[in-house]
């Protein structure tokens, strides 16, 4: 099972993909057309020409996942126009809406509460209470038997 976290980088390939292609051909498409390494952990999202299905490709550190969802009725209601470029970045919550055949651009999503920083996180200093504990002596059930 794939776990999609809010920090997961998700790229949507705007150009339709021939779904007769196998995993290796799709990985080559990522390298050549999207100019991105498919082994980088990015989740790639594709659709076919008729927009009746979605495929996702992701490397999880041990192997490559290729998942497909075919819509039982109709087609995708939303997909970006090819004039917008080769790829488009999506947030995890936008992908969830897209997988349910919704329009992530028109969805009323609450703003992110506190976005995570991209750089290293520096935590505030915590006072060292180890000296106070040793001055009082041992603490616990075996201390004063």
NORWO-V928635 format. One line per field, one symbol per residue. phi: phi as a letter, one per 40 degrees, with the letter a starting at -180 (. if undefined). Layout:
BEGIN
phi->???
END
This chain:
BEGIN
phi->.cbbcccccbbbccccbcccccccccccccccccfbccccgcccbbbcccfbabbbbacbhbabcbbbbbccbgbccbaccccchcaacbcdcccdccccgbbccbcccccccacccccccbcccbccccccccccgcbhcccbc
END
